[in-house]
Amino acid sequence: MAPQDEELRLANPKQPSPPIRGSGKGEGRDSILTDHAPDRAAVIVVRSLAFQLAFWSWTTLLAFAGLPFLLGTRRAMMRFGTFWSRGTLALLRWIVGLDYEVRGRAHLPAGPVIVAMKHQSAWDTFAAPVLFPDCAAVIKRELGWLPFYGWYTVKAGSITVDRGAAARALRRMVARAEDAAADNRPIVIFPQGTRTAVDAQRPYLPGVAALYQQLRLPVVPVAVNSGLFWGRRHFMRRPGTVVVEILPPIPPGQPRPAFMAELERRIEAATDALVAEGRAHGHGPWDSWG
């Protein structure tokens, strides 16, 4: 869910786009607590636990505070949801020391667009509505059933998909995405369908191709290295700076096989480069951390 983000407006692609950071205060934290010494690991565990407690307190507070928004407009609920996401990112920054940097924001066209974002971590789901204001996120149907979170996500205009319904699910997804595009909203989809651990391989699913072919909108690939700091199904969150790289859009009109090959090639190459950059600063691998 998400509203306006002053730093990441859907800018004119011709405008210059210097890298920006989430807070401006996270720079220099990358080198903190990056080795595997026992005392460093203990500090990371304590900070991760403190974040978890703060996150659940923050989420519980807003879960009840958001109930009146169910009676309001979609946009109001989106603004409320993004407020929750921003607060979560702030907790990560203050408690864990985990900030973020965005590169290539000038590659994001104005107007409706399909954003195909690499998904390595739960961090990505909090960041997406902040990075891409008023986005319609494609999520699995089961998330829409969750109390509070599911209610609010559906009210905010997320696109739920029944992954077991195959062609029928794709048709419904495309129809709802058409409505979002008509409302001038970006559509965010994780093309592999789920979180993929750093260095793991998962196929790119047909949902993003269906959107590309039917909506005839540009697709903007997005690479991340968030899995270095908050791994898939890991409790510990490490300090540093997640890098999000927005790549040049793929224009509409390509044949499906060519589009899928180009999308995967761009995202995976850029993600590998960001992961290598993070590791050069001492982040990862996660398999020794638990």
N, C-alpha and C positions, 0 to 999 in steps of 0.2 A: 504494500500500500504506500501511497506517497503524494505530497503536494509540491509546492514550489521549492526549488533549491537555488538560492541566490548565486552560488558558485558555479552551478552546472545547468544553466539555462540551455534550452535547445537553440544553440547559437547558430548564426550564419556560418556555413562551413568555410567561407573565405576569410573569416576573422582569425587573427593569430591565436594560438592556443598553448600558452606555456603550461608546464605541469603545475598542478595545484595539490595541496595537501588538505586532509580533512579538517585540521584545526589550526595548522600553522605552528603548533606547539609540540608536534610529535617528532620533529627532526632531531636527529642525534640519539634517539632511543634505540635505533637498530643494533647498536653495539652493546646494549645493556643485557646482561643475563643470557648470553648466547652460547656459552660453552656448557659442557655437561658435568661440571663439578657438582658434587652432592649438595653443597650449600646453595648454589645457583638453582638447582632443580627444586630444592625445598622452598625457595622464595617464589618460584613460578607456581608451585602447587598451592601455596597460601594465597597468592593473588588470584589464581583461578577459582579457588573456593570462595574467596570474597566476592569475585565478580558473579559467580553463580547465585550466591545469596542476594546480592544487590539486584541482579536481573530478575529473579523471581519476585522479589518485593516490588520492584518497579512494574513488572507485568501484572501482578495481582492488583495493584492499585489502579492501573489503567483498565484492566478488564472490567471492573465495576464502574469506573468513571465513564467508560465508553458506551454504556447501555443506552443513554438517551440519544446517542447518535444513530441508533438503529431506526429511530423515527424521523431522522432528518434526510438530507440529500446524499447522493453518492459522493459528491465532492467534499462535503463536510466530513464524511467518514474517512475519505482518503487523506484529508489533512490530519485527522486525528491519528490514523495509522502511521503516517510518516513521522508525526511527533514521537510516537513510541519507538520507531526505528532510529530516529536521531538520538533519542535518549539512550538507547542500547549502545549505539556507537560511542556515545560520550562516556558511558560506564566503562567500555573496553579501553578507551583512551586514558581515563583517569585512574582506573584500578590496575589494569594489566599493562598499560603502556603501549597499546596497539592502536596505531593511527592508520591513515590511508593516504595515498597519492593517486591522482587521476591524470593520465596522459592522453593526448589526442582528442580532447573534447570537441575540437573544431570539426572532427570527422562526423559528428552527429548532425544529420540534416534537420532543418526545421520541419515541423508538421509530422504527420503519422509515419512511423517507421517500425520495422521489426528489428529488435535487439536480440541477437543470439549470443548469450553470455556463458562462458565457461563456468562450471559449478564444481568447486572443490571443497566448499566449507559452508557451514551454517552462516558464516559471516556474509556470504553473497546475498542471502535472502533478506538480511537486515539492510544491506547497502543498496540493493537494486532500486527501491522506491525513492531513496535519497538521491541517487545518481541520475535517475530517469524520472523526472517529476510526472505525477499523475499517470503512471504506467499501468497497463493492464497486464498483470502477470499470469502466465499459464501455469497452473498448479494441478496436482493430482486431485481427483474428486474427494478422496478421503480426508484431505485437509479441510475441505469445506464443511465437514461434519463435526469438526472439533468445537466444543463449547467455547464461546467468546471469540477465540482467534478465527475459527471458521466462519462464524456469523459475521464478524467484522470484515473479513477478507472478501466474502461474497458480496456484502453490501457495498464495499468499495469498488466493485467491478472487476475482480479477478476472474479469469477464465478457467473453470474447472474442467478436467478431462478424465473420463473413465478409461483408464489404460487397457481395460479388458474388453472394450466394445469395438475396437479396431476401426473399421471404416465409418461406422455411425458416430463414433466419438470424434473422428477427424472432421466430419461434416459439421457437427455441433460446435467444435472449437473454431472452425473457420467462420461460421455464422456469427459467433460472438466477437471474434476478432474484427470482422467487418464493421460491427457496431462500434467497437472501440476506435477503429480507424476513422469512422465517420465523425466521431466526437473529437478527432484531432489528438488522440492519445498514442504514445508509443506502446508497442506490444513487446513484452519481455518474455523470452522463452529460453530454457536451458536445453540446448539441442541434444544432449545425451540423456536427458530425462531424469537424472538423479545426480547426487554428489559422486564425483570420481576422485579417488585419492591421487596424490601427486605420484607421477610415474606410472599410474595404472592406465589401462586402455579399455575404453568402452565404445561401442558403435554409436554413430550419430543416427537418431531416430527420424522417422518420416514426418513427424509433426511440423518441423521447421520448413521442410520442403513443401508441405501442403499450404502453409501460410504464404510462402514465397510465390508459389504458382497461382494461387487463387486471389490473393490480395494485390499482386503486382506492385509491391512496395519494395524499396531498397532494404537490404538486410545488412545491419551493422554488426560485424563480429566484435566480441569483447573478450580479452584475455585477462586472467587474474593469476596471482600466486598466493591466494589466501590460505591454501592448504598447508603452506609451510608454517603458519602461525596458529591455525585452529584446524587441526586435522579432522578428517571424516571419522565420526564416532570416537573422537578423543575428548577427554575431559580438560586437559591442560591447554591454556592459551598463552602463547609466547609474545613478549614485547617485540616491537619492530614496526615496520611500515608495509602494509599490504599495497601492492601496486595494481591498479586497474588500467588497462590499456585499451582505448577505443580505437579500432582499426578503420581504415577507409571502407565505405559501404560497397556492397556488391549490388550493382544495378539490376533492376528487374529484367526478365526476358531471357535468361539463360536456360538451356535445357536442364532438366532435373539432375541427371548424373553429373554434369559439369558443375552445377551449382553446389551440390553436396560435396564434391571433391574439393572445390575451391574453398568452401566454408571450413571444412575440417582442416585443410592444409594451413589456412591462415591462423585459425584459432590455436591449433596445436603448436605451430612454429613459434608464435608469439608467447604462448604460455610456457613453452620450454625455455625460451630466452629469459622470461621473468623469473622462473624457478631457478635457473642458473645464476641470475643476478642476486637473488635472495640468498642462495647457498654461498655465494662468494662473500656475503656479509655475515656468514656464520649461522644462517637459519637452516634447520632441517639436518638430517632426515628425522621423520617422526617415529620410526620403528623402534628407536631406543628409548622412547619417552613414555609410552603407555597411554 
